[in-house]
Amino acid sequence: MQITRNSIETAPGPGDWFTGTVYIDAVAAPSEPSRVQAASVHFTPGARTAWHTHPNGQTIYVTEGVGRAQRRGGPIEVIRPGDRGSSSPVRSTGTAPPPTAS
Amino acid sequence: MQITRNSIETAPGPGDWFTGTVYIDAVAAPSEPSRVQAASVHFTPGARTAWHTHPNGQTIYVTEGVGRAQRRGGPIEVIRPGDRGSSSPVRSTGTAPPPTAS
């Protein structure tokens, strides 16, 4: 087992992916043959993603705070800790929780 | 986006996978062509997995508590919140954190 330690490093989300301030910490990077990646994403209040697609699908798991998620043309849904959201190849956007203290 | 709400349901981990009491909540189920699955696993104090392998690899992300992880023949490593552990096709075992109140 290869351990990667928690650190004070974090990366602001790119401005063309997000409106508002978002911090992204990698959890798992893809390693062949897998294409899976996982990240812990903290949304500051009001921050949200730009409309985007997930050609290989995506699962969101809410760990804290309260957010909103929407599939384009669908209802806005409130998501809370423990809720899971799955996207097949669709457009989706999300707005989420306050930041965590590091 | 398909939302699955948090609930008070949880599943005890099977006795042949774990020693001690562990609770498992599905986060993502595999959907073709993906083979990815994700689960939130809570270990009660002292609970641990049996030695096992991950033919397609696995990533652990510690969200709370303090645990121990080991690759067979390797050192026992203490893992804490925010730490990530990745296994390629290897044997590993883990002991982890106290339970969360639901």
Backbone of each chain as ProteinMPNN parsed JSONL, in Angstrom:
{"seq_chain_A": "MQITRNSIETAPGPGDWFTGTVYIDAVAAPSEPSRVQAASVHFTPGARTAWHTHPNGQTIYVTEGVGRAQRRGGPIEVIRPGDRGSSSPVRSTGTAPPPTAS", "coords_chain_A": {"N_chain_A": [[0.845, -1.201, 0.0], [0.571, 2.118, -0.93], [1.115, 5.073, 0.655], [-0.185, 8.325, 0.66], [0.364, 11.264, 2.223], [-1.813, 13.504, 3.997], [-1.778, 17.032, 3.509], [-0.919, 20.569, 3.748], [-1.172, 21.591, 1.314], [-3.233, 22.67, -1.349], [-5.331, 22.965, -4.248], [-6.555, 25.651, -6.11], [-9.61, 25.57, -7.923], [-9.748, 25.581, -11.517], [-10.505, 28.615, -13.267], [-12.115, 28.413, -15.546], [-13.632, 26.24, -15.133], [-15.097, 26.662, -12.903], [-17.253, 28.924, -11.099], [-16.664, 31.329, -8.721], [-14.926, 30.408, -5.684], [-13.157, 27.445, -5.371], [-11.703, 24.572, -3.935], [-9.459, 21.981, -4.664], [-8.5, 18.708, -3.96], [-6.54, 16.029, -4.809], [-7.593, 12.665, -4.719], [-7.488, 10.105, -5.847], [-5.542, 9.23, -8.597], [-5.757, 8.526, -12.107], [-4.632, 5.304, -13.066], [-3.258, 3.283, -15.47], [-4.844, 0.154, -16.335], [-7.003, 1.647, -15.61], [-9.366, 4.373, -15.737], [-10.185, 5.886, -13.779], [-10.659, 8.653, -11.643], [-10.457, 10.415, -8.554], [-11.502, 13.032, -6.426], [-11.367, 15.345, -3.71], [-13.465, 17.93, -3.276], [-13.88, 21.186, -2.295], [-16.345, 23.569, -2.042], [-16.564, 27.02, -1.751], [-18.943, 29.246, -0.167], [-21.607, 29.72, -2.423], [-20.083, 29.182, -4.651], [-19.777, 27.458, -7.792], [-19.963, 24.876, -10.311], [-19.142, 25.21, -13.804], [-21.389, 24.515, -16.545], [-21.061, 21.223, -17.606], [-19.86, 18.1, -18.983], [-19.794, 14.538, -18.344], [-18.196, 12.231, -19.8], [-17.534, 9.643, -19.082], [-19.149, 9.226, -16.952], [-19.94, 10.098, -13.515], [-19.652, 10.121, -9.971], [-20.956, 11.796, -7.224], [-20.319, 12.358, -3.83], [-21.611, 13.574, -0.98], [-19.985, 15.068, 1.656], [-20.119, 17.022, 3.56], [-21.913, 20.019, 4.539], [-24.359, 21.767, 2.484], [-25.696, 21.475, -0.695], [-26.457, 22.233, -4.176], [-27.649, 20.53, -7.002], [-27.885, 19.9, -10.479], [-29.186, 18.507, -13.407], [-28.944, 19.322, -16.784], [-31.825, 20.931, -17.799], [-33.265, 19.544, -15.997], [-34.721, 19.241, -12.649], [-33.65, 21.438, -9.956], [-31.814, 20.077, -7.407], [-31.558, 19.615, -3.924], [-28.722, 18.718, -2.148], [-27.359, 16.806, 0.466], [-25.195, 15.901, 3.288], [-24.021, 12.591, 2.935], [-25.676, 11.995, 0.857], [-25.784, 10.692, -2.473], [-24.873, 11.374, -5.803], [-25.336, 10.441, -9.105], [-24.052, 10.626, -12.377], [-24.646, 9.706, -15.618], [-23.374, 9.836, -18.967], [-24.082, 12.921, -19.112], [-25.149, 16.339, -18.88], [-24.202, 18.307, -16.158], [-24.382, 20.261, -13.143], [-23.032, 21.688, -10.159], [-23.517, 23.113, -6.938], [-22.026, 23.895, -3.924], [-21.074, 23.147, -0.468], [-19.828, 25.105, 2.406], [-16.36, 25.946, 3.074], [-13.891, 23.744, 4.496], [-11.986, 23.993, 7.419], [-8.486, 23.677, 7.255]], "CA_chain_A": [[0.0, 0.0, 0.0], [1.352, 3.345, -1.013], [0.379, 6.094, 1.408], [0.091, 9.736, 0.388], [-0.09, 11.955, 3.428], [-2.515, 14.769, 3.947], [-0.84, 18.146, 3.608], [-1.615, 21.85, 3.677], [-1.302, 21.955, -0.097], [-4.522, 22.473, -2.005], [-5.269, 23.648, -5.542], [-7.8, 26.321, -6.5], [-10.186, 25.05, -9.164], [-9.541, 26.485, -12.66], [-11.579, 29.584, -13.462], [-13.04, 28.07, -16.624], [-14.487, 25.137, -14.681], [-15.875, 27.049, -11.731], [-17.517, 30.308, -10.731], [-16.421, 31.376, -7.282], [-13.679, 29.747, -5.267], [-13.268, 26.021, -5.097], [-10.389, 23.955, -3.682], [-9.467, 20.596, -5.127], [-7.415, 17.831, -3.496], [-6.605, 14.726, -5.481], [-7.724, 11.475, -3.876], [-6.941, 9.006, -6.648], [-5.218, 9.592, -9.976], [-5.929, 7.354, -12.953], [-3.439, 4.519, -13.42], [-3.675, 2.317, -16.505], [-5.797, 0.475, -17.392], [-8.133, 2.389, -15.075], [-9.491, 5.791, -16.074], [-10.875, 6.478, -12.634], [-10.005, 9.577, -10.74], [-11.305, 10.878, -7.46], [-10.997, 14.255, -5.814], [-12.147, 16.002, -2.681], [-13.677, 19.291, -3.776], [-14.577, 22.07, -1.358], [-16.923, 24.774, -2.633], [-16.87, 28.093, -0.814], [-20.362, 29.564, -0.359], [-22.015, 30.298, -3.698], [-19.273, 28.69, -5.78], [-20.453, 26.409, -8.55], [-19.27, 24.441, -11.524], [-19.714, 25.557, -15.102], [-22.036, 23.37, -17.173], [-20.03, 20.328, -18.147], [-20.314, 16.724, -19.204], [-18.948, 13.46, -17.837], [-18.309, 11.172, -20.805], [-17.454, 8.322, -18.441], [-19.951, 9.218, -15.737], [-19.355, 10.651, -12.3], [-20.434, 10.01, -8.741], [-20.684, 12.792, -6.182], [-20.699, 11.924, -2.494], [-21.564, 14.787, -0.162], [-19.457, 14.761, 2.987], [-20.493, 18.076, 4.509], [-22.575, 21.178, 3.957], [-25.583, 21.592, 1.713], [-25.438, 21.965, -2.036], [-27.5, 22.067, -5.174], [-27.171, 19.853, -8.204], [-28.881, 19.956, -11.547], [-28.931, 18.013, -14.747], [-29.49, 20.361, -17.651], [-33.235, 20.719, -18.113], [-33.922, 18.844, -14.886], [-34.971, 20.062, -11.461], [-32.546, 21.696, -9.032], [-32.01, 19.21, -6.254], [-30.706, 19.935, -2.779], [-27.972, 17.54, -1.716], [-26.876, 16.939, 1.842], [-24.203, 14.875, 3.614], [-24.426, 11.198, 2.787], [-26.378, 11.812, -0.419], [-24.935, 10.378, -3.623], [-25.43, 11.786, -7.096], [-24.597, 9.813, -10.197], [-24.294, 11.131, -13.722], [-24.142, 9.014, -16.792], [-22.973, 10.914, -19.872], [-25.083, 13.986, -19.105], [-24.645, 17.623, -18.398], [-24.608, 18.536, -14.784], [-23.66, 21.311, -12.446], [-23.228, 21.554, -8.722], [-23.123, 24.19, -6.039], [-21.922, 23.162, -2.668], [-20.856, 23.55, 0.919], [-18.777, 25.972, 2.923], [-15.046, 25.305, 3.137], [-13.433, 23.138, 5.728], [-10.687, 24.453, 7.913], [-7.497, 22.624, 7.004]], "C_chain_A": [[0.873, 1.24, 0.0], [0.54, 4.463, -0.363], [0.797, 7.488, 0.935], [-0.494, 10.528, 1.541], [-0.883, 13.213, 3.113], [-1.48, 15.899, 4.077], [-1.62, 19.456, 3.584], [-1.724, 22.335, 2.247], [-2.742, 21.757, -0.548], [-4.468, 23.281, -3.301], [-6.602, 24.34, -5.821], [-8.307, 25.718, -7.804], [-9.994, 26.054, -10.294], [-10.763, 27.373, -12.922], [-12.548, 29.243, -14.58], [-13.915, 26.871, -16.262], [-15.483, 25.613, -13.625], [-16.149, 28.548, -11.703], [-17.398, 30.367, -9.221], [-15.206, 30.533, -6.954], [-13.927, 28.335, -4.796], [-11.853, 25.497, -4.862], [-10.46, 22.468, -3.982], [-8.255, 19.847, -4.582], [-7.579, 16.476, -4.163], [-6.729, 13.606, -4.45], [-7.122, 10.276, -4.61], [-6.715, 9.507, -8.063], [-5.375, 8.341, -10.84], [-4.6, 6.621, -13.14], [-3.907, 3.399, -14.337], [-3.85, 0.918, -15.914], [-6.988, 1.302, -16.893], [-8.156, 3.836, -15.566], [-10.103, 6.562, -14.91], [-10.04, 7.54, -11.957], [-10.995, 10.044, -9.696], [-10.669, 12.118, -6.857], [-11.941, 14.702, -4.708], [-12.249, 17.471, -3.077], [-14.471, 20.093, -2.745], [-15.04, 23.324, -2.088], [-17.085, 25.813, -1.534], [-18.318, 28.537, -1.102], [-20.641, 30.251, -1.698], [-21.205, 29.817, -4.887], [-20.026, 27.58, -6.499], [-19.625, 26.024, -9.767], [-19.924, 25.093, -12.734], [-20.467, 24.319, -15.612], [-20.961, 22.51, -17.823], [-20.616, 18.934, -18.32], [-19.33, 15.75, -18.563], [-19.06, 12.274, -18.78], [-18.234, 9.772, -20.193], [-18.259, 8.26, -17.141], [-19.204, 9.803, -14.549], [-20.258, 10.33, -11.12], [-19.978, 11.099, -7.788], [-21.116, 12.187, -4.854], [-20.528, 13.131, -1.59], [-21.083, 14.435, 1.234], [-19.829, 15.822, 4.018], [-21.211, 19.197, 3.773], [-23.849, 20.808, 3.213], [-25.327, 22.188, 0.339], [-26.643, 21.816, -2.938], [-26.889, 21.424, -6.407], [-28.282, 19.88, -9.236], [-28.346, 19.285, -12.795], [-29.598, 19.002, -15.681], [-30.926, 20.014, -18.048], [-34.003, 20.021, -16.994], [-34.132, 19.771, -13.712], [-33.673, 20.338, -10.693], [-32.812, 20.848, -7.796], [-31.038, 19.58, -5.15], [-30.027, 18.645, -2.321], [-27.303, 17.818, -0.382], [-25.915, 15.79, 2.176], [-24.769, 13.455, 3.563], [-25.186, 10.941, 1.506], [-25.356, 11.502, -1.513], [-25.637, 10.874, -4.879], [-24.646, 11.095, -8.184], [-25.039, 10.384, -11.529], [-23.804, 10.093, -14.696], [-23.75, 10.146, -17.741], [-24.053, 11.99, -20.024], [-24.401, 15.285, -18.748], [-25.1, 17.805, -16.961], [-23.868, 19.735, -14.225], [-23.905, 21.163, -10.973], [-22.8, 22.801, -7.992], [-23.039, 23.565, -4.663], [-21.423, 23.936, -1.474], [-19.776, 24.584, 1.192], [-17.458, 25.225, 3.037], [-14.792, 24.666, 4.489], [-12.168, 23.842, 6.154], [-9.699, 23.329, 7.677], [-6.781, 22.262, 8.296]], "O_chain_A": [[1.784, 1.389, 0.815], [-0.579, 4.757, -0.782], [1.986, 7.787, 0.826], [-1.695, 10.471, 1.804], [-0.654, 13.887, 2.109], [-0.43, 15.716, 4.692], [-2.84, 19.454, 3.419], [-2.311, 23.387, 1.995], [-3.39, 20.783, -0.167], [-3.644, 24.186, -3.432], [-7.656, 23.705, -5.777], [-7.517, 25.392, -8.69], [-10.069, 27.261, -10.059], [-11.905, 26.928, -12.808], [-13.683, 29.72, -14.58], [-14.835, 26.527, -17.003], [-16.564, 25.045, -13.471], [-15.365, 29.342, -12.224], [-17.976, 29.538, -8.518], [-14.541, 30.007, -7.847], [-14.78, 28.07, -3.948], [-10.911, 25.936, -5.522], [-11.409, 21.787, -3.595], [-7.12, 20.302, -4.726], [-8.64, 15.857, -4.083], [-6.041, 13.614, -3.429], [-6.334, 9.524, -4.037], [-7.592, 10.135, -8.657], [-5.153, 7.227, -10.367], [-3.563, 7.252, -13.348], [-4.838, 2.662, -14.013], [-3.059, 0.53, -15.055], [-7.886, 1.621, -17.672], [-7.11, 4.447, -15.784], [-10.483, 7.725, -15.04], [-8.846, 7.348, -11.724], [-12.205, 10.066, -9.921], [-9.445, 12.233, -6.789], [-13.149, 14.469, -4.764], [-11.239, 18.164, -3.196], [-15.585, 19.724, -2.375], [-14.236, 24.048, -2.676], [-17.678, 25.525, -0.495], [-18.853, 28.233, -2.168], [-19.992, 31.235, -2.053], [-21.611, 30.028, -6.03], [-20.814, 26.855, -5.892], [-18.719, 26.743, -10.188], [-21.094, 25.476, -12.7], [-20.208, 23.205, -15.157], [-20.067, 23.015, -18.503], [-21.72, 18.64, -17.862], [-18.185, 16.098, -18.278], [-19.913, 11.407, -18.593], [-18.809, 8.826, -20.731], [-18.073, 7.352, -16.33], [-17.986, 9.977, -14.586], [-21.48, 10.274, -11.258], [-18.783, 11.302, -7.572], [-22.177, 11.568, -4.771], [-19.423, 13.653, -1.449], [-21.688, 13.61, 1.919], [-19.848, 15.544, 5.217], [-21.131, 19.311, 2.55], [-24.343, 19.684, 3.306], [-24.794, 23.292, 0.23], [-27.702, 21.342, -2.526], [-25.764, 21.734, -6.8], [-29.466, 19.883, -8.9], [-27.194, 19.48, -13.181], [-30.7, 19.474, -15.402], [-31.194, 18.931, -18.569], [-35.229, 19.92, -17.035], [-33.769, 20.947, -13.764], [-32.719, 19.565, -10.773], [-33.896, 20.897, -7.214], [-29.857, 19.826, -5.396], [-30.678, 17.617, -2.133], [-26.763, 18.897, -0.136], [-25.832, 14.816, 1.427], [-25.85, 13.175, 4.081], [-25.333, 9.789, 1.099], [-24.223, 11.982, -1.483], [-26.86, 10.796, -4.988], [-23.416, 11.151, -8.192], [-26.225, 10.597, -11.778], [-22.661, 9.645, -14.607], [-23.793, 11.312, -17.346], [-24.842, 11.955, -20.968], [-23.231, 15.317, -18.366], [-26.236, 17.494, -16.605], [-22.853, 20.166, -14.771], [-24.903, 20.563, -10.572], [-21.837, 23.465, -8.377], [-23.908, 22.779, -4.285], [-21.355, 25.166, -1.459], [-18.939, 24.892, 0.343], [-17.446, 23.995, 3.09], [-15.413, 25.02, 5.491], [-11.365, 24.245, 5.313], [-10.026, 22.159, 7.874], [-5.909, 21.393, 8.296]]}, "seq_chain_B": "MQITRNSIETAPGPGDWFTGTVYIDAVAAPSEPSRVQAASVHFTPGARTAWHTHPNGQTIYVTEGVGRAQRRGGPIEVIRPGDRGSSSPVRSTGTAPPPTAS", "coords_chain_B": {"N_chain_B": [[-28.836, 14.05, -13.35], [-28.811, 11.531, -10.967], [-30.119, 11.215, -7.849], [-29.323, 9.651, -4.817], [-30.622, 9.314, -1.722], [-29.272, 9.9, 1.537], [-29.652, 7.609, 4.251], [-31.025, 5.824, 7.109], [-30.325, 3.277, 6.834], [-27.842, 0.762, 6.923], [-25.17, -1.53, 6.227], [-23.906, -4.353, 7.861], [-20.528, -5.42, 7.622], [-19.536, -8.409, 5.909], [-18.772, -11.374, 7.759], [-16.675, -12.958, 6.87], [-15.009, -11.268, 5.608], [-14.193, -9.433, 7.423], [-12.862, -8.831, 10.729], [-14.336, -8.208, 13.766], [-16.609, -5.407, 14.075], [-17.992, -3.803, 11.326], [-19.329, -1.272, 9.272], [-20.96, -0.809, 6.221], [-21.607, 1.394, 3.601], [-22.918, 1.847, 0.467], [-21.476, 3.857, -2.049], [-20.955, 4.263, -4.773], [-22.065, 2.186, -7.34], [-20.917, -0.346, -9.604], [-21.324, 0.42, -13.036], [-21.786, -0.694, -16.239], [-19.643, 0.468, -18.907], [-17.935, 0.548, -16.766], [-16.011, -0.695, -13.986], [-15.901, 0.257, -11.552], [-16.333, 0.632, -8.083], [-17.511, 2.244, -5.128], [-17.373, 2.76, -1.635], [-18.468, 3.777, 1.606], [-16.9, 3.044, 4.488], [-17.178, 2.185, 7.797], [-15.202, 1.451, 10.498], [-15.523, -0.1, 13.587], [-13.923, 0.337, 16.81], [-10.884, -1.433, 16.741], [-11.727, -3.206, 14.806], [-11.036, -4.946, 11.752], [-9.907, -5.655, 8.395], [-9.892, -8.862, 6.748], [-6.979, -10.479, 5.359], [-6.581, -9.656, 2.017], [-6.985, -9.296, -1.567], [-6.714, -6.877, -4.242], [-7.594, -7.076, -7.264], [-8.061, -5.181, -9.243], [-6.982, -2.972, -8.15], [-7.157, -0.451, -5.536], [-8.279, 2.464, -3.845], [-7.93, 4.034, -0.773], [-9.434, 6.483, 1.22], [-9.034, 8.393, 3.961], [-11.418, 9.588, 6.133], [-12.027, 10.144, 8.741], [-10.94, 9.618, 12.159], [-8.331, 7.295, 13.196], [-6.236, 4.96, 11.698], [-4.774, 1.756, 10.805], [-2.706, 0.466, 8.28], [-1.554, -2.081, 6.09], [0.582, -3.607, 3.796], [1.047, -6.92, 2.74], [3.839, -8.237, 4.291], [4.978, -5.788, 4.369], [5.608, -2.634, 6.115], [3.639, -1.697, 9.02], [1.44, 0.919, 8.704], [0.407, 4.045, 9.956], [-2.614, 5.623, 9.397], [-4.301, 8.643, 8.757], [-6.93, 11.187, 8.888], [-7.521, 12.506, 5.662], [-5.348, 11.321, 4.539], [-4.27, 9.241, 1.824], [-4.452, 5.965, 0.53], [-3.073, 3.768, -1.762], [-3.544, 0.764, -3.535], [-2.078, -1.38, -5.769], [-2.511, -4.418, -7.616], [-2.219, -6.102, -4.95], [-1.715, -7.614, -1.731], [-3.507, -6.513, 1.045], [-4.326, -5.029, 4.221], [-6.525, -3.466, 6.54], [-7.018, -1.486, 9.454], [-9.289, 0.423, 11.212], [-10.931, 3.585, 12.057], [-13.035, 4.801, 14.82], [-16.653, 4.423, 15.056], [-19.098, 6.43, 13.342], [-21.683, 8.46, 14.546], [-24.986, 8.035, 13.372]], "CA_chain_B": [[-28.191, 13.515, -12.149], [-29.71, 10.705, -10.171], [-29.734, 11.391, -6.446], [-29.713, 8.633, -3.837], [-30.576, 10.027, -0.442], [-28.746, 9.28, 2.734], [-30.731, 6.973, 5.002], [-30.506, 5.188, 8.315], [-29.9, 1.923, 6.479], [-26.426, 0.486, 6.737], [-25.001, -2.985, 6.153], [-22.707, -4.869, 8.522], [-19.599, -6.109, 6.722], [-19.572, -9.864, 6.045], [-17.833, -11.922, 8.739], [-15.468, -13.552, 6.271], [-14.141, -10.186, 5.131], [-13.779, -8.554, 8.52], [-12.884, -9.228, 12.125], [-14.926, -7.059, 14.456], [-17.81, -4.879, 13.429], [-17.744, -2.806, 10.297], [-20.559, -0.911, 8.571], [-20.661, -0.454, 4.832], [-22.639, 2.105, 2.84], [-22.518, 1.99, -0.94], [-21.4, 5.211, -2.594], [-21.148, 4.106, -6.219], [-22.098, 0.796, -7.796], [-20.376, -0.412, -10.964], [-22.27, 0.38, -14.149], [-21.017, -0.987, -17.459], [-18.508, -0.46, -18.915], [-17.075, 0.761, -15.605], [-16.003, -1.712, -12.934], [-15.593, 0.996, -10.324], [-17.301, 0.81, -7.023], [-17.017, 3.024, -3.997], [-18.167, 2.556, -0.431], [-18.054, 4.401, 2.848], [-16.762, 1.928, 5.433], [-16.852, 2.594, 9.168], [-14.66, 0.397, 11.358], [-15.597, 0.141, 15.028], [-12.552, 0.207, 17.328], [-10.26, -2.758, 16.687], [-12.165, -3.993, 13.645], [-10.057, -4.935, 10.66], [-10.22, -6.529, 7.269], [-9.081, -10.056, 6.53], [-6.04, -10.306, 4.246], [-7.312, -9.782, 0.763], [-6.307, -8.695, -2.719], [-7.514, -5.995, -5.095], [-7.104, -7.33, -8.632], [-8.119, -3.958, -10.042], [-6.485, -1.858, -7.355], [-8.092, 0.2, -4.621], [-7.812, 3.659, -3.135], [-8.572, 4.349, 0.504], [-9.325, 7.888, 1.621], [-9.438, 8.417, 5.368], [-12.213, 10.789, 6.401], [-12.033, 10.435, 10.179], [-10.316, 8.599, 12.999], [-6.942, 6.899, 12.963], [-6.232, 3.534, 11.382], [-3.488, 1.154, 10.428], [-2.79, -0.243, 7.005], [-0.346, -2.87, 5.842], [0.729, -4.508, 2.653], [1.639, -8.124, 3.314], [5.3, -8.204, 4.289], [5.444, -4.403, 4.487], [5.445, -2.053, 7.445], [2.322, -1.214, 9.429], [1.48, 2.377, 8.593], [-0.725, 4.723, 10.585], [-3.274, 6.511, 8.442], [-5.11, 9.661, 9.437], [-7.822, 11.883, 7.948], [-6.914, 13.181, 4.525], [-4.346, 10.445, 3.92], [-4.772, 8.326, 0.801], [-3.656, 4.75, 0.367], [-3.439, 3.093, -2.998], [-3.054, -0.588, -3.73], [-2.176, -2.064, -7.041], [-2.838, -5.797, -7.266], [-1.392, -6.555, -3.823], [-2.481, -7.966, -0.539], [-3.471, -5.45, 2.036], [-5.341, -5.106, 5.26], [-6.652, -2.171, 7.204], [-7.764, -1.349, 10.703], [-9.601, 1.85, 11.187], [-11.51, 4.523, 13.021], [-14.288, 4.627, 15.557], [-17.848, 4.629, 14.244], [-19.763, 7.724, 13.341], [-23.109, 8.433, 14.877], [-25.738, 8.273, 12.132]], "C_chain_B": [[-29.206, 12.74, -11.316], [-29.24, 10.759, -8.718], [-30.214, 10.198, -5.62], [-29.528, 9.259, -2.466], [-29.909, 9.202, 0.639], [-29.918, 8.65, 3.491], [-30.156, 6.359, 6.269], [-30.122, 3.735, 8.045], [-28.386, 1.847, 6.431], [-26.271, -1.026, 6.756], [-23.757, -3.403, 6.915], [-21.828, -5.574, 7.502], [-19.641, -7.61, 6.966], [-18.45, -10.386, 6.944], [-16.587, -12.535, 8.127], [-14.551, -12.494, 5.654], [-13.512, -9.426, 6.281], [-13.738, -9.292, 9.844], [-13.371, -8.005, 12.888], [-16.053, -6.491, 13.61], [-17.497, -3.691, 12.538], [-19.094, -2.52, 9.625], [-20.228, -0.361, 7.192], [-21.862, 0.244, 4.182], [-22.139, 2.299, 1.411], [-22.502, 3.461, -1.328], [-21.643, 5.158, -4.098], [-21.102, 2.626, -6.56], [-21.562, 0.756, -9.223], [-21.501, -0.348, -11.987], [-21.458, 0.263, -15.429], [-20.804, 0.273, -18.287], [-17.598, -0.326, -17.692], [-17.136, -0.428, -14.644], [-15.791, -1.059, -11.571], [-16.714, 0.877, -9.307], [-16.661, 1.567, -5.88], [-17.94, 2.781, -2.817], [-17.582, 3.368, 0.711], [-18.048, 3.298, 3.9], [-16.369, 2.473, 6.799], [-16.396, 1.377, 9.966], [-14.916, 0.79, 12.807], [-14.204, -0.143, 15.6], [-12.049, -1.241, 17.304], [-10.684, -3.604, 15.496], [-11.12, -3.896, 12.544], [-10.505, -5.859, 9.531], [-9.393, -7.805, 7.363], [-8.061, -9.715, 5.435], [-6.801, -10.537, 2.948], [-6.515, -9.108, -0.35], [-7.277, -7.765, -3.45], [-7.024, -6.124, -6.528], [-7.142, -6.087, -9.513], [-7.64, -2.738, -9.265], [-7.571, -1.259, -6.464], [-7.456, 1.474, -4.079], [-8.626, 3.815, -1.864], [-8.389, 5.832, 0.758], [-9.869, 7.98, 3.04], [-10.185, 9.711, 5.658], [-12.245, 11.133, 7.887], [-11.315, 9.317, 10.923], [-8.861, 8.346, 12.635], [-6.948, 5.4, 12.716], [-4.837, 3.03, 11.105], [-3.695, 0.385, 9.128], [-1.478, -0.973, 6.789], [-0.477, -3.637, 4.543], [1.459, -5.734, 3.183], [3.165, -8.083, 3.179], [5.86, -6.791, 4.463], [5.227, -3.888, 5.899], [3.973, -1.725, 7.743], [2.391, 0.306, 9.394], [0.219, 2.981, 9.205], [-1.314, 5.7, 9.575], [-4.285, 7.395, 9.171], [-5.955, 10.413, 8.419], [-7.076, 12.674, 6.871], [-5.835, 12.349, 3.859], [-5.021, 9.558, 2.875], [-3.857, 7.111, 0.757], [-4.052, 4.097, -0.931], [-2.768, 1.729, -3.075], [-3.156, -0.921, -5.192], [-2.483, -3.514, -6.666], [-1.9, -6.375, -6.195], [-2.311, -7.032, -2.72], [-2.403, -6.802, 0.435], [-4.484, -5.711, 3.128], [-5.424, -3.749, 5.928], [-7.41, -2.272, 8.504], [-8.079, 0.119, 10.829], [-10.458, 2.375, 12.32], [-12.752, 4.06, 13.77], [-15.492, 4.942, 14.681], [-18.345, 6.068, 14.311], [-21.176, 7.517, 13.846], [-23.862, 8.727, 13.587], [-26.677, 9.455, 12.318]], "O_chain_B": [[-30.295, 13.224, -11.008], [-28.107, 10.393, -8.405], [-31.371, 9.79, -5.716], [-28.431, 9.677, -2.096], [-29.977, 7.973, 0.647], [-31.051, 9.116, 3.376], [-28.944, 6.373, 6.479], [-29.642, 3.044, 8.944], [-27.726, 2.769, 5.95], [-27.15, -1.731, 7.252], [-22.671, -2.883, 6.663], [-22.336, -6.254, 6.61], [-19.77, -8.045, 8.111], [-17.321, -9.896, 6.893], [-15.551, -12.625, 8.787], [-13.439, -12.807, 5.227], [-12.435, -8.846, 6.142], [-14.478, -10.253, 10.06], [-12.877, -6.897, 12.68], [-16.4, -7.035, 12.562], [-16.842, -2.728, 12.935], [-19.902, -3.429, 9.435], [-19.319, 0.455, 7.034], [-22.984, -0.263, 4.215], [-21.062, 2.853, 1.188], [-23.408, 4.216, -0.975], [-22.447, 5.924, -4.629], [-20.207, 1.904, -6.121], [-21.73, 1.717, -9.974], [-22.53, -1.002, -11.813], [-20.54, 1.05, -15.662], [-21.719, 1.092, -18.368], [-16.589, -1.026, -17.599], [-18.172, -1.08, -14.506], [-15.537, -1.733, -10.573], [-17.892, 1.006, -9.639], [-15.446, 1.538, -5.686], [-19.148, 2.614, -2.986], [-16.378, 3.612, 0.777], [-19.083, 2.689, 4.17], [-15.346, 3.144, 6.937], [-17.126, 0.393, 10.088], [-14.565, 1.896, 13.216], [-13.391, -0.793, 14.944], [-12.719, -2.151, 17.792], [-10.054, -4.622, 15.21], [-10.413, -2.896, 12.421], [-11.365, -6.721, 9.708], [-8.327, -7.824, 7.979], [-8.262, -8.77, 4.673], [-7.563, -11.495, 2.813], [-5.51, -8.442, -0.104], [-8.494, -7.861, -3.292], [-6.147, -5.378, -6.96], [-6.336, -5.958, -10.434], [-7.87, -1.602, -9.679], [-8.757, -1.541, -6.635], [-6.242, 1.543, -3.883], [-9.854, 3.736, -1.881], [-7.308, 6.377, 0.535], [-11.036, 7.676, 3.284], [-9.652, 10.801, 5.454], [-12.466, 12.287, 8.252], [-11.109, 8.224, 10.394], [-8.253, 9.091, 11.867], [-7.597, 4.651, 13.447], [-3.857, 3.773, 11.162], [-4.726, -0.255, 8.917], [-0.423, -0.535, 7.249], [-1.513, -4.231, 4.243], [2.385, -5.608, 3.984], [3.699, -7.915, 2.083], [7.059, -6.613, 4.676], [4.729, -4.604, 6.768], [3.176, -1.507, 6.831], [3.289, 0.908, 9.982], [-0.889, 2.487, 8.996], [-0.596, 6.501, 8.976], [-5.008, 6.954, 10.064], [-5.726, 10.293, 7.215], [-6.129, 13.407, 7.155], [-5.442, 12.638, 2.728], [-6.182, 9.177, 3.019], [-2.643, 7.223, 0.928], [-5.238, 3.888, -1.185], [-1.597, 1.565, -2.731], [-4.216, -0.759, -5.796], [-2.697, -3.802, -5.488], [-0.918, -7.048, -6.509], [-3.529, -6.868, -2.783], [-1.349, -6.191, 0.614], [-5.393, -6.525, 2.966], [-4.472, -2.969, 5.875], [-8.343, -3.064, 8.629], [-7.223, 0.967, 10.579], [-10.674, 1.737, 13.35], [-13.41, 3.085, 13.41], [-15.368, 5.646, 13.679], [-18.03, 6.811, 15.241], [-21.786, 6.481, 13.583], [-23.435, 9.567, 12.795], [-27.401, 9.819, 11.391]]}, "name": "protein", "num_of_chains": 2, "seq": "MQITRNSIETAPGPGDWFTGTVYIDAVAAPSEPSRVQAASVHFTPGARTAWHTHPNGQTIYVTEGVGRAQRRGGPIEVIRPGDRGSSSPVRSTGTAPPPTASMQITRNSIETAPGPGDWFTGTVYIDAVAAPSEPSRVQAASVHFTPGARTAWHTHPNGQTIYVTEGVGRAQRRGGPIEVIRPGDRGSSSPVRSTGTAPPPTAS"}
